Amino acid sequence: MEDAQIIELFFARSEDAISELDKKYGKLCHKLADNILASAQDAEECVNDTYLRTWNAIPPARPTAFRAWLGRITRNLSLDRWKLGRA
C-alpha cells in the first residue's frame, strides 16, 4: 500500500491504518528501536508508542516524507527511553 493511502486511512480514522503501517514500516521501526535500546520489550513499547503518536498526529498532520517522519518519531521515543534508563 502506498504512503498516501495509509495516510488517508488515518484521516478516515480506520483501524486498518495501524495494521497497514505495521506491514509496511514495522520492520524499520523495530530495527531503529532495537539499535538504540538493549531491551526487546523496550523496543516493542517504543514501536507501539510510535503507532499511537502517529494515530494522534494524523490528522491534522499530513507528512510528505512518511518513512522519515515515522523514523524520527521512533528514534526520538527510543532515545527518550534510553535516557530514562540511564538517569
C-alpha positions as a Markdown table, in Angstrom:
| # | Residue | x | y | z |
|---|---|---|---|---|
| 1 | Met | 0.0 | 0.0 | 0.0 |
| 2 | Glu | 1.3 | 3.5 | -0.8 |
| 3 | Asp | 2.0 | 6.0 | 1.9 |
| 4 | Ala | -0.7 | 8.3 | 0.7 |
| 5 | Gln | -3.3 | 5.5 | 1.0 |
| 6 | Ile | -2.1 | 4.8 | 4.6 |
| 7 | Ile | -2.4 | 8.5 | 5.5 |
| 8 | Glu | -5.9 | 8.5 | 4.1 |
| 9 | Leu | -6.8 | 5.6 | 6.3 |
| 10 | Phe | -5.6 | 7.7 | 9.3 |
| 11 | Phe | -7.7 | 10.6 | 8.1 |
| 12 | Ala | -10.7 | 8.2 | 7.9 |
| 13 | Arg | -9.8 | 7.0 | 11.5 |
| 14 | Ser | -9.8 | 3.5 | 10.2 |
| 15 | Glu | -8.0 | 0.9 | 12.5 |
| 16 | Asp | -6.7 | -0.6 | 9.3 |
| 17 | Ala | -4.3 | 2.3 | 9.2 |
| 18 | Ile | -2.2 | 0.8 | 12.1 |
| 19 | Ser | -2.1 | -2.7 | 10.5 |
| 20 | Glu | -1.1 | -1.3 | 7.1 |
| 21 | Leu | 1.5 | 0.9 | 8.8 |
| 22 | Asp | 2.9 | -2.1 | 10.7 |
| 23 | Lys | 3.0 | -4.2 | 7.5 |
| 24 | Lys | 5.0 | -1.6 | 5.6 |
| 25 | Tyr | 7.1 | 0.1 | 8.2 |
| 26 | Gly | 7.1 | -2.3 | 11.2 |
| 27 | Lys | 10.5 | -3.8 | 10.5 |
| 28 | Leu | 12.0 | -0.3 | 10.1 |
| 29 | Cys | 10.6 | 1.0 | 13.3 |
| 30 | His | 11.7 | -2.2 | 15.2 |
| 31 | Lys | 15.2 | -2.0 | 13.8 |
| 32 | Leu | 15.6 | 1.6 | 14.8 |
| 33 | Ala | 14.4 | 1.0 | 18.3 |
| 34 | Asp | 16.4 | -2.2 | 18.7 |
| 35 | Asn | 19.6 | -0.4 | 17.6 |
| 36 | Ile | 19.1 | 2.2 | 20.3 |
| 37 | Leu | 17.7 | 0.1 | 23.2 |
| 38 | Ala | 19.2 | -3.0 | 24.7 |
| 39 | Ser | 15.8 | -4.5 | 25.6 |
| 40 | Ala | 13.4 | -6.1 | 23.1 |
| 41 | Gln | 10.5 | -5.2 | 25.4 |
| 42 | Asp | 11.5 | -1.5 | 25.5 |
| 43 | Ala | 11.9 | -1.5 | 21.7 |
| 44 | Glu | 8.4 | -3.0 | 21.3 |
| 45 | Glu | 7.0 | -0.4 | 23.6 |
| 46 | Cys | 8.6 | 2.4 | 21.6 |
| 47 | Val | 7.2 | 1.0 | 18.3 |
| 48 | Asn | 3.7 | 0.8 | 19.9 |
| 49 | Asp | 4.2 | 4.4 | 21.1 |
| 50 | Thr | 5.2 | 5.4 | 17.6 |
| 51 | Tyr | 1.9 | 4.0 | 16.3 |
| 52 | Leu | -0.1 | 5.8 | 19.0 |
| 53 | Arg | 1.7 | 9.1 | 18.3 |
| 54 | Thr | 1.1 | 8.7 | 14.6 |
| 55 | Trp | -2.6 | 8.0 | 15.3 |
| 56 | Asn | -2.8 | 11.2 | 17.3 |
| 57 | Ala | -0.9 | 13.3 | 14.9 |
| 58 | Ile | -2.7 | 12.4 | 11.7 |
| 59 | Pro | -5.0 | 14.3 | 11.2 |
| 60 | Pro | -4.2 | 17.3 | 11.1 |
| 61 | Ala | -0.6 | 16.5 | 10.0 |
| 62 | Arg | -0.1 | 15.2 | 6.5 |
| 63 | Pro | 3.6 | 14.2 | 6.3 |
| 64 | Thr | 5.1 | 14.2 | 2.9 |
| 65 | Ala | 8.2 | 12.1 | 3.7 |
| 66 | Phe | 6.2 | 9.5 | 5.7 |
| 67 | Arg | 9.0 | 7.0 | 6.2 |
| 68 | Ala | 11.4 | 9.6 | 7.5 |
| 69 | Trp | 8.7 | 11.1 | 9.7 |
| 70 | Leu | 8.0 | 7.7 | 11.3 |
| 71 | Gly | 11.7 | 7.0 | 11.7 |
| 72 | Arg | 12.1 | 10.3 | 13.5 |
| 73 | Ile | 9.3 | 9.6 | 15.9 |
| 74 | Thr | 10.7 | 6.1 | 16.6 |
| 75 | Arg | 14.2 | 7.4 | 17.1 |
| 76 | Asn | 13.1 | 10.2 | 19.4 |
| 77 | Leu | 11.0 | 7.9 | 21.6 |
| 78 | Ser | 13.8 | 5.3 | 21.8 |
| 79 | Leu | 16.3 | 8.0 | 22.8 |
| 80 | Asp | 14.0 | 9.3 | 25.4 |
| 81 | Arg | 13.5 | 5.8 | 26.8 |
| 82 | Trp | 17.3 | 5.2 | 26.7 |
| 83 | Lys | 18.0 | 8.4 | 28.6 |
| 84 | Leu | 15.4 | 7.4 | 31.2 |
| 85 | Gly | 17.1 | 4.1 | 31.8 |
| 86 | Arg | 20.5 | 5.9 | 32.3 |
| 87 | Ala | 19.3 | 8.6 | 34.6 |
